[in-house]
Amino acid sequence: MKNKFYLHVHNERKMSLINRFMIIIKQKPQYNITPNLYHMCKYSTSFNDKQNDANDSITKSVFISQATDVFTNLALEHWLYNNYNFTNHHVLLLWRNDPCVVIGRHQNPWIEHNTQLAEKRGIVLVRRNSGGGTVYHDHGNLNLSFFTPRERYNRRYNLDIITRALYREWGVEAEVNKREDIVVEEKYKVSFHISGTAAKLGRPNAYHHCTLLVNVNKTALSLALEKKKDGIETNATASIRSSIKNLIDINSHIRMDKLITAIGWEYLRTKALVLDDGGQDLIQRQKGFQYINPTEDWFPGLDKLISEFRSWEWNYGKTPKFTVTRVVDVPTEDNKVHQFNLALEIQNGIIEEIKMKLPANLVSKDFSQDVSVITNLRGTRYDHGVMENIITAIGCKTVTLSTNQNVDKSNMIATQ
């Protein structure tokens, strides 16, 4: 049985796109649940009451993106957020990416990941529109975006959909912690995160998106998210690092395709506003699973959004103001070594000011210790090598970091 897919957008051209979506034929899902009184009560069905409430006027769809390019998928997410009417139609978008590092809207990319290593490995960087921390994506990571009107935004509801699906299909007992991340506990009560979460709340729409670690390359994740302070001082949002675990390490039977199906069915069988299970009867009233091909033909204006997500101006230029400081050892003709503080002030990713703080014993009381360094590097884009270029240009011999370099090789997930 096929349902029509209604796309509510702002003009007739977008309305004509609805016939391009491929709709999967619904099949009755088969679930095996371990007998457990607590969980059976937790997932009991109450839809048979057929209450006439707001839930009955809202249908749901599960969109599955066929793209694996992170810029395209983030553009698709933003296009839906900007153009779709979710008043009577809630949407869950599922998507996967080629290896990439995704930072939060208000973060500093030079702090949050190992830029040099990522570039060498061909791991792209992108800044998303939501807040929160930095995450690593590859094909072993499932991304989920829950779209609703702003007034119906409910992060806990969305996370509970995921935990219910994990238990219903595989008996995995995952919980949502106080920070609203999904965690599992091992026998020694050590918690491991299997998901990270962030959101964008606007008018009239909102979305909550999260990652689910299925079979992520944890070595690549650890290397890509190696945190290097590198003398940077900033008020940008900092990521919170947590121990992680892949779902496949918890239950070896979990596979990505089956997980997509399980979460999709759980989403469709659950009422739109409350965590009541409507079972197969409710599933039959929904719009089902729909493969999405995110192209300009399907979504007019998408190419422009993709270009914006790819741009340096977005990924680096949107970085909150920060300062990079180094201690520079400068030898003099009398074989003495004086230490100077060299500082770069960076605004919108551009070097605005280069200052050197002279030692007090070298400066007359009538003059300031701070002097500006004249160089053609002022006004250029900052990157991880620019400080070394400036130090070479002013003839310094050795360099040490002004603060200890922090290298944290623990795994990271995004938290709000």
Secondary structure, 3 states (H helix, E strand, C coil): CCCCCCCCCCCHHHHHHHHHCEECCCCCCCCCCCCCHHHHHHCCECHHHCCCCHHHHCEEEEEEECCCCHHHHHHHHHHHHHHCCCCCEEEEEEECCCCEEEECCCCCHHHHCCHHHHHHCCCEEEECCCCCCCEEECCCEEEEEEEEEHHHCCHHHHHHHHHHHHHHHHCCCCEECCCCCEEEECCCCCEEECEEEEEEECCCEEEEEEEEECCCCHHHHHHHCCEECCCEEECCCCCCECCECCHHHHCCCCCHHHHHHHHHHHHHHECCCCCCECHHHHHHHCCEEEEECCCCCCCCCHHHHHHHHHCHHHHCCCCCCEEEEEEEEEECCCCCEEEEEEEEEEECCEEEEEEEECCHHHCCCCCCCEEECCCCCCCCECCCCHHHHHHHHCCCCEEEECCCCCEECCCECCCC
